[in-house]
Amino acid sequence: MKTTTLPFLLFFLISSSILVAQNATIRGVLLDTSNTPISGANITYGSEGVLSDLNGYYLLEIPSNQKITVTYSYVGLKNVELSITLKPNANYEFNPVLKTDEIQIGVVELSAKRNKRIEGVVTISPEAIRKIPGANAGVENLLKSLPGVNGNDELSTQYAVRGGNYDENLVYVNEVEVYRPFLIRSGQQEGLSFVNSDLTSNVDFSAGGFQAKYGDKLSSVLDITYRQPVDFGASLDLSLLGASASVEGISNDGKLTGILGLRYRDNSLFVNSKQTETNYKPTFADAQTYFTYKFNNKFELSFLGNVSINDYQYEPLTRQTNFGTLTDPIALLVFYEGQEVDRYNTYFGALKGTYVLSDNYTAKVIGSIYQTQEQEHFDILAQYRLGEVNTNIGDENLGEVEFTEGIGSQLTHARNDLDALILNLEHKGNINIEDNNIEYGIKYTHEDIRDRVQEYEIIDSAGFSIRPPLPDFANNQPYSPYTSPIVPYTEIRAKNDVQIDRISGYAQYSRQYDLDNSELWVNAGVRAHNWTVSGQNITSTTQTTFSPRAQVTLKPKWDMDMLFRLSGGLYHQPPFYRELRDSTGTVRPDVKAQQSVHIVLGNDYSFKLWDRPFTLNSEAYYKKLSDVNPYTLENVRIRYRANNNAEAYAYGLDVRMAGEFVIGTESWISFGYLKTEENIDDRGYIFRPTDQRLKFGALIQDYVKVVPNLKGYLNLTYNTGLPGGSPSYADPYDYQVRLPDYKRADLGVSYVIVDKDNLRENGWLRVFKEFTVGAEIFNIFDVQNSITNTFVRDIYTKVQYSIPNYLTPRVFNVRATMKF
């Protein structure tokens, strides 16, 4: 299917919808007396109606040219009625306020949150995302506080889920799949996440066992919804780490809505406080927009756009890392020359048409284009000393290297350039027949990758250039002359021109059954994926996979609000370009899709504690992986072997308790246990690079009772250590040691000067709907966490030391947030 088909389909849908539309629309937000949005309220006329979403938003279609009475109702609140007559295709905004009703009716309402519980999806509040502190605040910052989600680099937005790696997570924004840059190797290069939390209205996350309607990845799904404004609004967020701004509005006739977000980030505050002294000039900026236009009550067209410019300039000067023990302290002292200049520019646009053919059938057409242009250029000479540290307290040279055990130098060079273009065209449908729901979709993807890799590393120790330990470079001196050439210790040179064409699709069926003593929800579906790899000097290869998946949820009619969920199936991950390229830069088109048999058993229990609502979520899971593509992990860069020569497994338990630990706020604590190992070439099982056994997380919101406008936010994380990796050319089976445990606490304190309950009528503060100032302390206890090891040789003792690369220390930040 060609991408030129999209305009004709959209034209057809627009033309058809104009002919058949005979309805009008009422939309708005339901609020209580404290101006809090009401989720799950009923908006009805006659026998028709809808529910308000998690943000209180609703959209109701009514017949035109008729006097209609709409009733707004919610348990425990007084009903509101609206009588109105609208012309065809008219849009009317009405934002009712429901007041407290003294008569309490014992009725249980089916809400959007309950539907997410059935599917095993965690819903995160966008407001919490914007307030919770973190070195890289945003959606991913909160995900890392969930059980089963791990991330050991606070400057990175990448995360690993239940033993998977960073490439195994799906991310959707308004049903459009989004992508990450390819070449980034460290968290401080990343800049901004694609997801702009200022534009977000809903965040759903599944850590496994997800339905067939989601794509072909092994680990998780993050499903983001950007909001459609119902009024004019603007926001501004300023801090020492950068700024973000957004503006939103709706046209007078209610047909056009739009929201625009701008962001700028500067990581200098973190990088300049690390162990390496640098000249650092980063520029991370992006602009995002989401527009919708409602032609009539049948057809709506939306556009999602993003432009991101990341300019990373890094000039290291010196570094001293102290390690070893108290009795035998050792230090690595490095002097640098050279610099690193990286650029990651991405451009993304998506057009989605939604056509409601009838009450039972909705069709969607989505077209998107993504382009990334990336450059990674550096020449850095590092001259190092490895020696003993002065530990004499009171000595003026305390902490300095006094006796040198080893000296050497290292020259690293890279001229890596990548240009990737990804085109998608997708059709999705949703059919409701009585109690049966059928969803289907078909998608065509074209990926065009132009890649040049040129890297080398030269290691010198005491005047001798170290050659790679390969059989071709065996040294038999003095018995035979050494004739091998002088070559870099590591070197990669490749130029690839690769095209990948994919056709994927899914179909799934869902139904609810009412049994005598319980309710049962069933979902079953299958995905298929066919892809062809071709390109310059590449033998064209085609492969196909099928992935059946199912979910069963049972809710007994007990006094306790509890449900049980069993989900899983056969999951495949067809290789993306990075998975096809091996450690030498060669593309291997015959790499198979990694395969996982995944089973998840879950329990959700909702209860009241201290007269406040709480939920306890538990999930036990097991994954059996085959055709595994082994990889090495360097900070956040993944390098695959491009060979399906391993098998693996992962199992664990995730538990999360969430609720109002403090009245009027949502907090949670989480625990996760994970074990994942792999068997490469039948040599036996060893730790996978993501084998992080224990995880504890806590997210706490609080306020001062006597000064309720003074609020506090605490984000706590404890992860046991990851495997520490291995040097170049080393056998990973010989290096099974772990990094130290990862411990981090981030604290945010804010004071609300203006909010909805304290608006100012005079003075300069009258322009604000909300104005908050505060301070943040990242890594409160100044823990020295490490992300990887640098391996350095001592020529005298022939010992190779693993020297930790430490992450950010304690850092202070100030912040101001405004809404207009």
C-alpha positions in Angstrom: 0.0 0.0 0.0 1.4 3.4 -1.0 1.4 6.4 1.4 -0.3 8.4 -1.4 -3.5 6.4 -0.6 -3.9 8.4 2.7 -5.2 11.7 1.2 -7.8 9.9 -1.0 -9.1 7.9 2.1 -9.4 11.1 4.1 -11.2 12.8 1.3 -13.6 9.9 1.0 -14.3 9.9 4.7 -14.8 13.7 4.9 -17.2 13.6 1.9 -19.2 10.7 3.3 -19.5 12.1 6.7 -20.8 15.4 5.5 -23.7 13.7 3.7 -24.8 11.5 6.6 -24.3 13.8 9.7 -27.5 14.8 11.4 -26.4 15.2 15.0 -24.9 17.9 17.2 -22.4 17.7 20.0 -22.2 18.8 23.6 -18.8 18.7 25.3 -17.2 19.9 28.5 -15.7 19.0 31.9 -17.7 17.9 35.0 -16.5 19.5 38.2 -17.4 19.2 41.9 -17.6 22.2 44.3 -13.8 22.2 44.8 -13.3 22.4 41.0 -12.0 18.8 40.9 -12.8 16.9 37.7 -15.3 14.1 38.2 -14.4 10.8 36.6 -17.0 8.2 35.7 -20.0 10.5 35.9 -23.1 9.7 33.8 -24.2 12.1 31.0 -27.5 10.8 29.5 -30.5 11.7 27.5 -33.3 9.1 27.1 -31.6 5.7 26.9 -28.4 7.1 25.4 -25.3 8.3 27.3 -21.6 8.4 28.0 -19.2 8.5 31.0 -16.8 11.3 31.8 -13.1 10.3 31.5 -10.3 10.4 34.1 -10.1 14.2 33.7 -13.8 14.8 33.9 -14.1 15.4 30.1 -17.1 14.2 28.2 -18.4 14.4 24.6 -22.1 13.6 23.9 -23.8 13.4 20.5 -27.5 14.4 20.5 -30.1 14.6 17.7 -30.2 18.1 16.1 -33.3 20.3 15.7 -34.9 18.7 18.7 -35.3 19.9 22.3 -33.2 17.4 24.3 -32.9 17.2 28.1 -29.4 16.0 29.2 -28.9 14.7 32.8 -25.5 14.8 34.6 -25.4 12.5 37.5 -22.8 11.0 39.9 -23.2 8.9 43.1 -23.5 11.2 46.1 -23.9 14.4 44.1 -27.0 16.3 43.0 -28.1 15.8 39.4 -27.8 18.7 36.9 -30.2 19.0 33.9 -29.7 20.9 30.6 -32.5 21.4 28.1 -31.2 22.5 24.7 -31.9 22.6 21.0 -29.0 22.6 18.6 -28.6 22.8 14.8 -27.0 20.1 12.7 -23.2 19.8 13.4 -23.3 22.4 16.1 -20.8 22.2 19.0 -21.9 23.4 22.5 -19.7 23.6 25.5 -21.2 23.1 29.0 -19.1 22.6 32.2 -21.6 21.8 35.0 -20.7 21.8 38.7 -22.2 19.0 40.7 -22.9 19.7 44.3 -23.1 17.4 47.3 -26.3 15.5 47.8 -27.4 14.5 51.3 -29.1 11.3 49.9 -26.5 8.6 49.3 -27.5 5.9 46.8 -25.7 2.6 46.9 -24.9 2.1 43.3 -21.5 0.9 41.8 -20.6 2.7 38.6 -18.3 1.2 35.9 -15.6 3.8 35.4 -12.6 4.1 33.0 -10.3 3.2 35.9 -12.1 -0.1 36.3 -11.7 -0.9 32.6 -7.9 -0.4 33.0 -7.9 -2.8 36.0 -9.5 -5.4 33.9 -6.8 -5.0 31.2 -3.9 -5.0 33.8 -3.0 -1.4 32.9 -1.6 1.1 35.5 -2.9 4.6 35.1 -0.7 7.5 36.3 -2.0 11.0 37.0 -0.6 13.6 34.7 -0.6 16.1 37.5 1.7 13.9 39.6 4.0 13.5 36.6 4.4 17.3 36.5 5.1 17.7 40.2 7.2 14.7 41.3 10.9 15.7 41.4 13.5 13.8 39.3 16.8 14.6 37.6 14.9 14.0 34.3 11.4 14.8 35.4 8.5 13.5 33.3 6.6 10.3 32.5 9.6 8.0 32.5 10.7 9.4 35.9 7.4 8.1 37.5 7.6 4.8 35.5 10.9 4.0 37.3 9.1 4.1 40.6 6.8 1.3 39.5 7.7 -2.4 40.3 9.3 -4.2 37.5 10.6 -1.0 35.8 14.3 -0.3 36.3 16.6 2.5 35.3 20.0 3.2 36.8 20.8 6.4 35.0 18.9 9.4 36.3 19.9 11.5 33.2 18.3 8.9 30.9 14.6 8.5 30.0 15.2 4.9 29.0 14.0 2.1 31.1 14.1 -1.7 31.3 11.0 -3.8 32.2 11.0 -7.2 33.8 14.4 -8.3 32.4 14.1 -6.7 28.9 16.3 -4.1 27.5 15.7 -0.5 26.4 14.6 -1.5 22.9 11.8 -3.7 24.0 9.3 -1.1 25.1 6.4 0.3 22.9 5.5 4.0 23.2 2.3 5.4 21.7 1.1 9.0 21.7 -2.6 9.3 20.6 -2.3 5.8 19.0 0.8 6.8 17.0 4.0 4.8 17.6 7.0 7.0 18.4 10.7 6.2 18.2 13.9 7.0 20.0 17.2 8.2 18.4 19.7 5.4 17.5 23.2 6.6 18.4 22.9 7.9 21.9 25.3 6.1 24.2 25.0 8.0 27.5 22.2 9.5 29.5 23.7 13.0 29.5 23.4 13.1 25.7 19.7 12.4 25.6 18.1 15.7 26.5 14.3 15.4 26.2 11.9 12.6 26.1 9.4 12.6 23.3 6.5 12.8 25.7 5.7 16.3 26.8 4.0 16.1 30.2 2.5 19.6 29.8 0.3 18.3 27.0 -0.7 15.0 28.6 -4.2 14.1 29.7 -3.8 10.3 30.3 -1.0 7.9 30.9 -1.5 4.1 30.7 1.3 1.6 31.3 1.4 -2.2 31.0 4.5 -4.2 32.1 3.6 -7.4 30.2 0.8 -9.6 29.0 -0.7 -6.8 26.9 -3.3 -7.3 24.2 -2.9 -8.1 20.5 -3.8 -4.5 19.5 -0.4 -3.3 20.7 2.7 -3.8 18.6 5.5 -6.3 18.4 7.8 -5.8 21.4 8.6 -8.1 24.2 8.4 -6.1 27.4 5.9 -3.2 27.9 3.5 -0.6 26.5 3.3 3.1 27.4 0.1 4.6 25.9 0.0 8.4 26.1 -3.0 10.6 25.3 -2.6 14.3 24.6 -5.6 16.3 25.6 -8.2 18.2 23.6 -8.6 21.7 25.2 -12.1 22.9 26.2 -11.0 26.4 27.0 -8.0 28.8 26.6 -5.1 28.1 28.8 -1.3 28.6 29.1 1.5 27.4 31.4 5.1 28.2 32.1 7.7 26.2 34.0 11.1 27.7 34.8 14.1 26.1 36.6 17.9 26.0 36.6 17.5 22.9 34.3 15.6 24.7 31.6 12.1 25.8 30.8 8.8 24.6 29.2 5.8 26.5 28.0 2.4 25.5 26.6 -0.6 27.3 25.2 -4.0 25.7 24.3 -7.4 26.9 23.0 -10.6 26.1 21.1 -12.4 27.9 18.3 -15.7 29.7 18.9 -17.6 27.0 17.1 -15.8 24.3 19.1 -14.6 22.5 15.9 -10.9 23.3 16.1 -8.8 22.6 19.2 -5.1 23.0 19.5 -2.3 22.8 22.0 1.4 23.8 21.5 4.3 22.9 23.8 7.9 24.3 23.8 10.7 22.9 25.9 14.4 23.7 26.6 16.7 21.7 28.8 20.3 22.2 29.9 22.0 19.4 31.8 25.0 21.5 32.8 23.9 21.6 36.4 24.4 17.8 36.6 27.3 17.3 34.3 29.4 20.1 35.9 29.0 18.5 39.3 30.3 15.1 38.3 33.8 13.7 38.8 34.9 14.9 35.4 35.7 18.6 35.0 34.4 19.7 31.6 33.4 22.5 29.3 29.9 21.6 28.5 27.5 23.4 26.1 24.3 21.4 25.6 21.2 22.6 23.7 18.2 20.4 24.0 15.0 21.9 22.6 11.8 20.8 21.0 8.4 21.9 19.8 5.2 19.8 19.8 1.7 20.4 18.7 -1.6 18.5 18.6 -4.5 19.9 16.6 -8.0 18.4 16.0 -10.7 19.5 13.7 -14.2 18.2 13.9 -15.8 18.4 10.5 -19.1 17.1 11.9 -20.3 14.5 14.4 -19.1 11.7 12.2 -15.6 12.7 11.2 -12.6 14.2 13.1 -9.1 14.9 11.8 -6.1 15.3 14.1 -2.4 16.2 13.6 0.5 15.4 15.9 3.8 17.1 15.2 7.2 17.3 16.8 10.6 18.9 16.0 13.5 18.1 18.3 17.0 19.6 18.1 19.7 18.2 20.5 23.1 19.7 20.2 25.7 18.1 22.6 29.2 19.7 22.9 31.4 18.1 25.5 35.1 18.9 26.2 36.4 16.9 29.2 39.4 18.4 31.1 40.4 16.2 34.0 39.0 13.4 36.1 39.9 11.8 39.4 38.1 8.7 40.6 38.9 7.2 44.0 38.1 3.5 44.5 39.5 0.4 46.2 39.2 -0.1 50.0 39.9 2.0 53.1 43.1 0.1 53.7 44.2 0.1 50.0 42.8 3.2 48.3 43.6 3.6 44.6 42.9 6.6 42.3 42.6 7.0 38.6 43.7 10.5 37.5 43.0 11.4 33.9 44.0 14.4 31.8 42.0 15.0 28.6 42.5 16.7 25.2 39.9 16.9 22.5 36.1 17.2 22.4 32.9 15.5 21.5 30.3 17.2 19.2 27.0 15.3 18.7 23.8 16.3 17.1 20.4 14.5 17.2 17.7 16.2 15.1 14.3 14.4 14.8 11.2 15.4 12.8 7.9 13.7 13.3 4.4 14.2 11.9 1.2 12.1 12.1 -2.3 12.6 10.6 -5.2 10.6 12.0 -8.8 10.5 10.7 -11.5 9.1 12.8 -14.8 8.2 11.2 -17.9 7.0 13.1 -19.9 5.1 10.5 -22.5 4.1 13.0 -23.1 3.5 16.7 -21.5 0.1 16.2 -18.5 0.8 14.0 -15.7 3.3 14.1 -12.8 3.4 11.5 -9.5 5.2 11.8 -6.7 5.9 9.3 -3.3 6.9 10.6 -0.4 8.1 8.5 3.0 9.1 10.1 6.5 10.0 9.1 9.6 10.1 11.3 13.0 11.2 10.3 16.2 11.3 12.5 19.5 12.8 11.5 22.2 11.9 13.9 25.9 12.6 14.2 28.4 11.4 16.7 31.9 12.9 16.2 34.7 12.9 18.8 38.4 12.8 19.2 39.5 12.5 22.8 43.0 11.7 24.1 43.0 10.5 27.7 46.4 10.3 29.6 46.0 8.5 32.8 47.9 7.7 36.1 46.9 4.8 38.3 48.3 5.0 41.8 48.1 5.1 45.6 46.2 7.9 47.3 47.5 9.9 50.3 45.3 9.1 53.3 47.1 11.1 56.0 44.5 13.3 57.6 45.8 16.8 58.0 48.3 16.5 55.1 48.1 19.2 52.6 48.2 16.5 49.8 45.3 14.5 51.3 43.5 12.6 48.5 46.2 13.1 45.8 48.0 10.4 44.0 51.5 10.0 45.5 52.8 6.8 44.0 52.1 5.9 40.4 51.6 2.2 39.7 50.7 2.5 36.0 50.6 5.1 33.3 49.1 5.1 29.8 47.0 6.8 27.3 43.9 6.2 25.3 42.7 7.8 22.0 39.1 7.3 21.0 37.8 8.5 17.7 34.4 8.4 16.0 32.8 9.7 12.9 29.3 8.1 13.1 26.5 9.5 11.0 23.0 8.1 10.6 19.9 9.2 8.6 16.7 7.2 9.1 13.3 7.7 7.5 10.3 5.7 8.8 6.9 5.9 7.1 3.7 4.3 8.5 0.2 3.9 7.1 -2.4 2.2 9.3 -6.1 1.4 9.3 -7.9 0.4 12.5 -11.5 -0.6 13.2 -13.7 -1.1 16.2 -17.0 -3.1 15.9 -19.5 -3.4 18.8 -22.3 -6.0 18.4 -24.4 -6.2 21.5 -21.9 -7.4 24.2 -19.2 -8.3 21.7 -16.3 -6.1 20.8 -14.1 -6.7 17.8 -11.0 -4.7 17.1 -8.7 -5.1 14.1 -5.9 -3.2 12.3 -3.4 -3.5 9.4 -0.2 -1.4 9.1 2.4 -0.9 6.5 5.9 0.4 7.5 8.8 1.4 5.4 12.2 2.0 7.0 15.1 3.6 5.1 18.4 3.6 7.0 21.7 5.3 5.8 24.4 4.6 8.3 28.2 5.2 8.5 30.1 3.8 11.4 33.8 4.7 11.9 35.2 4.1 15.4 38.5 3.2 16.7 40.3 3.1 20.1 44.1 3.1 20.5 45.5 2.1 23.9 49.1 2.9 24.9 50.8 1.8 28.1 54.3 2.9 28.9 55.1 3.5 25.2 53.7 0.3 23.8 50.6 0.2 21.6 48.3 -2.6 22.8 47.0 -4.8 19.9 43.7 -6.7 20.0 44.1 -10.2 21.5 43.2 -11.9 18.3 44.8 -15.1 16.8 46.1 -13.1 13.8 48.2 -11.0 16.0 50.0 -13.7 18.0 53.4 -12.6 19.3 56.0 -15.4 19.3 59.1 -13.2 19.9 62.0 -13.8 20.2 61.5 -17.2 18.5 60.1 -15.7 15.4 60.0 -12.0 14.1 56.8 -10.1 14.8 55.3 -9.1 11.4 51.7 -8.2 12.3 50.7 -4.6 11.5 50.2 -1.9 14.1 46.4 -1.6 14.4 44.0 0.0 16.9 42.9 -2.0 19.9 39.3 -1.8 18.7 38.0 -0.7 15.3 34.7 -0.6 13.5 34.3 0.6 9.9 31.0 0.1 8.0 28.7 1.9 5.6 25.2 0.5 5.4 22.2 1.4 3.2 19.3 -0.7 4.4 15.5 -0.8 3.6 13.0 -2.7 5.7 9.4 -3.2 4.6 6.9 -4.4 7.1 3.2 -5.5 7.0 1.6 -6.2 10.3 -1.9 -6.6 11.6 -4.1 -7.8 14.4 -7.6 -8.9 15.3 -9.0 -9.4 18.8 -12.3 -10.1 20.4 -13.6 -9.0 23.8 -16.7 -9.8 25.8 -18.1 -9.6 29.3 -20.1 -12.5 30.8 -22.3 -12.2 33.9 -22.0 -15.4 35.8 -24.1 -16.4 38.9 -21.5 -15.4 41.4 -19.0 -13.4 39.4 -18.3 -11.3 36.3 -15.9 -12.6 33.6 -14.1 -10.6 30.9 -12.4 -12.4 28.1 -10.1 -11.0 25.4 -8.4 -13.1 22.7 -6.4 -12.0 19.7 -3.6 -12.6 17.3 -0.9 -10.5 15.6 1.0 -11.3 12.4 4.1 -9.5 11.2 5.9 -9.9 7.8 9.1 -8.1 7.1 11.7 -7.9 4.3 15.2 -6.7 4.7 17.0 -5.4 1.6 19.6 -2.9 0.6 23.0 -2.3 -0.9 25.2 -5.5 -0.9 22.4 -7.3 1.1 20.7 -10.5 0.2 16.9 -9.8 0.4 15.4 -11.8 3.3 11.7 -12.2 4.2 10.3 -13.6 7.5 6.9 -13.9 9.1 5.7 -14.4 12.7 2.3 -15.0 14.4 1.6 -14.0 18.0 -1.6 -15.3 19.7 -2.5 -13.5 23.0 -5.3 -13.7 25.5 -6.6 -12.2 28.8 -9.1 -13.5 31.2 -10.3 -11.4 34.2 -12.6 -12.7 36.9 -14.4 -10.5 39.5 -16.2 -12.5 42.2 -19.3 -10.9 43.7 -17.7 -10.7 47.1 -17.9 -8.0 49.7 -14.3 -7.3 48.9 -13.6 -5.5 45.7 -11.1 -7.9 44.2 -10.4 -9.3 40.8 -8.1 -11.9 39.3 -6.4 -11.7 36.0 -4.5 -14.2 33.8 -2.9 -13.0 30.6 -0.1 -14.0 28.2 0.7 -15.5 24.9 3.4 -15.8 22.4 5.2 -12.5 21.8 7.7 -11.7 19.0 10.1 -8.8 18.4 11.1 -8.6 14.7 14.5 -7.0 14.5 14.8 -3.3 14.0 18.0 -1.9 12.3 20.0 -1.8 15.4 19.3 -5.5 16.1 20.5 -6.4 12.6 23.9 -4.7 13.0 26.6 -6.7 14.7 29.6 -5.5 16.7 31.7 -5.0 13.5 29.0 -2.8 11.9 27.9 -5.6 9.5 24.2 -5.9 8.8 22.9 -9.5 9.0 19.4 -9.6 7.3 18.7 -13.2 8.4 18.4 -12.3 12.1 15.2 -13.8 13.4 12.6 -12.3 15.7 13.2 -12.8 19.3 10.4 -14.9 20.8 8.9 -15.0 24.3 6.2 -17.2 25.9 4.8 -14.8 28.5 2.4 -15.7 31.4 1.2 -13.1 33.9 -1.1 -13.9 36.9 -2.4 -10.7 38.6 -4.6 -9.7 41.5 -6.2 -6.3 42.2 -7.7 -5.5 45.6 -9.4 -2.2 46.3 -10.2 -1.4 49.9 -10.4 1.4 52.5 -7.8 2.1 55.1 -8.2 5.0 57.6 -11.5 5.7 55.7 -9.5 6.5 52.6 -9.3 4.5 49.3 -6.3 2.2 48.5 -5.5 -0.4 45.9 -3.1 -3.4 46.2 -1.8 -4.7 42.8 0.2 -7.9 42.6 1.5 -9.7 39.5 3.6 -12.8 39.2 5.2 -13.4 35.7 7.3 -15.9 33.8 9.0 -15.5 30.4 10.6 -18.2 28.4 12.7 -16.6 25.6 14.1 -18.3 22.5 16.0 -17.0 19.4 17.6 -14.5 21.8 19.9 -11.9 20.2 22.7 -11.4 22.9 23.9 -7.8 23.5 26.3 -5.8 25.6 25.2 -2.7 27.5 27.4 0.4 27.7 25.5 3.0 29.8 22.4 3.3 27.6 24.0 2.1 24.3 23.1 -1.4 23.2 25.3 -3.4 20.9 23.9 -6.6 19.5 25.7 -9.7 18.3 23.1 -10.0 15.5 23.0 -13.7 16.1 20.1 -15.8 17.6 22.4 -18.0 19.5 21.0 -17.8 23.0 18.0 -18.7 25.1 16.9 -17.0 28.3 14.2 -16.8 31.0 12.8 -14.2 33.4 10.5 -14.6 36.3 9.5 -12.4 39.2 6.9 -10.8 41.4 5.7 -7.1 41.4 3.6 -5.6 44.2 2.3 -2.0 44.4 0.1 -0.4 47.1 -1.3 3.0 46.1 -3.7 5.3 47.8 -4.2 8.3 50.1 -1.4 7.8 52.6 -2.0 11.5 53.2 -5.6 12.8 52.9 -6.3 14.3 49.5 -3.0 13.1 47.8 -2.0 9.9 45.9 1.1 8.1 46.9 2.4 4.6 46.5 5.1 2.1 47.5 6.3 -0.7 45.3 8.4 -3.9 45.5 9.8 -6.0 42.7 11.7 -9.3 42.5 13.3 -10.3 39.2 15.7 -13.0 38.0 16.7 -13.3 34.4 19.5 -15.3 32.9 20.7 -16.3 29.4 22.4 -19.3 27.9 24.7 -18.4 25.0 25.8 -21.3 22.7 24.7 -23.9 25.3 27.6 -22.9 27.6 25.3 -22.5 30.6 23.2 -19.8 32.2 24.7 -16.4 33.2 23.2 -13.1 34.3 21.6 -11.0 31.6 22.8 -7.4 31.5 19.4 -6.3 33.0 19.4 -8.9 35.9 18.4 -6.5 38.7 17.2 -8.8 41.5 15.4 -6.4 43.9 13.6 -3.1 43.5 12.0 -0.9 46.1 10.3 2.4 45.2 8.2 5.0 47.0 6.4 8.1 45.8 5.0 10.3 48.6 3.0 13.5 48.4 2.4 15.5 51.5 1.4 19.0 52.8 1.7 20.9 56.1 -1.6 20.9 57.9 -1.2 24.4 59.4 0.1 25.7 56.1 -1.7 23.6 53.4 -0.2 25.6 50.6 3.2 24.2 51.6 3.6 20.9 49.8 6.3 18.2 49.7 7.1 15.4 47.2 9.5 12.6 47.8 10.7 10.0 45.2 12.7 7.1 46.6 14.4 4.3 44.7 16.5 1.3 45.7 17.7 -1.2 43.2 20.2 -4.0 43.7 23.3 -3.9 41.5 23.4 -4.7 37.8 26.1 -6.9 36.3 29.2 -4.8 35.7 30.0 -5.8 32.2 33.3 -7.0 30.7 36.2 -5.4 28.9 36.6 -5.6 25.1 37.3 -9.1 23.7 36.7 -10.6 27.2 34.5 -13.6 27.7 31.3 -12.5 29.6 31.3 -15.8 31.3 34.5 -14.8 33.1 33.0 -11.4 34.3 30.0 -12.0 36.5 30.5 -9.4 39.2 27.9 -6.7 39.9 27.9 -3.0 40.3 27.0 -1.5 43.8 23.4 -1.1 44.7 21.6 1.9 43.2 20.2 4.2 46.0 18.5 7.5 45.3 16.2 10.0 47.0 14.8 13.2 45.3 12.9 15.8 47.3 10.7 18.6 46.1 9.2 21.4 48.2 6.7 23.9 46.8 4.6 26.8 48.0 1.3 27.6 46.3 0.9 31.4 46.0 -2.1 31.4 43.7 -4.5 28.5 42.9 -8.2 28.0 42.1 -9.1 28.5 45.8 -6.9 31.6 46.2 -7.3 33.8 43.1 -6.1 37.4 43.3 -8.3 40.2 42.0 -5.7 43.0 42.2 -2.0 43.4 41.7 0.4 41.6 39.3 -0.7 38.2 40.6 -4.2 38.6 39.2 -3.0 37.3 35.8 -2.3 33.8 37.2 -4.7 30.9 37.7 -1.9 29.1 39.5 1.5 30.3 40.7 3.9 28.0 42.6 7.5 28.4 43.6 9.8 25.7 45.1 13.1 24.0 45.5 14.3 20.5 44.6 17.2 18.5 46.0 18.3 15.6 43.8 20.2 12.7 45.5 19.6 14.0 49.0 22.1 11.7 50.6 24.8 12.3 48.0 25.1 8.6 47.2 27.9 7.6 44.7 25.9 5.5 42.2 27.7 4.0 39.2 26.4 3.1 35.8 29.3 1.1 34.2 32.9 0.3 34.8 36.0 1.5 32.9 38.7 -1.2 32.7 42.3 0.0 33.1 45.4 -2.1 32.9 48.4 -1.9 35.3 51.5 -2.8 33.3 53.6 -3.6 36.4 51.2 -6.0 38.1 49.4 -7.2 34.9 46.2 -6.4 36.8 43.1 -5.0 35.0 41.1 -2.7 37.3 37.4 -2.1 37.0 36.9 1.6 37.8 33.3 2.8 38.4 31.8 5.5 36.3 29.9 7.5 38.9 26.6 9.2 38.3 25.4 12.6 39.6 26.0 13.7 43.2 23.7 15.9 45.3 22.3 18.8 43.2 20.1 21.7 44.1 17.5 23.3 41.8 14.8 26.0 42.1 11.6 26.0 40.2 8.6 28.2 39.4 5.3 27.0 37.8 2.6 29.2 36.4 -0.8 28.7 34.7 -2.7 31.5 33.0 
